Amino acid sequence: MDKCRYCGKVRDEWDCHGQACRTAIARALQRHRKGLPMLANVIRNEIPAHASTSEVITVLSRQRMRARRGNEARRERKELEGTDTD
C-alpha cells in the first residue's frame, strides 16, 4: 500500500480513486506544462513537524536557492521561445 502522490490517499499499486485522483493528475499535468513542479505542496512538506530553528533555516535556504534556479531556467526558456517566434 502506497500513498498516491496526486490525491494523497493510501492506495493499492493498481487501485485508482476515480474522479478525485484523475482531477488531481490533470491539475499536476497542467502545472507541468507551465514549467512548474507537478505537485504544489512538495516543498512545504520538507520541514519535519518538530524541527529546530537551524533545521528550518537550512531547509528554507535550500528551497530559496532551488526556486531561484528554477525561475532563472524558466526565464531562459521564455527568452529562447520568444526569439524563435520573431
Sequence and secondary structure as in RCSB ss.txt:
>XXXX:A:sequence
MDKCRYCGKVRDEWDCHGQACRTAIARALQRHRKGLPMLANVIRNEIPAHASTSEVITVLSRQRMRARRGNEARR
ERKELEGTDTD
>XXXX:A:secstr
 EE TTT  EE TT   THHHHHHHHHHHHHHHTTS S TTTTGGGS TT  HHHHHHHHHHHHHHHHHHHHHHH
HHHHHHHHHH 
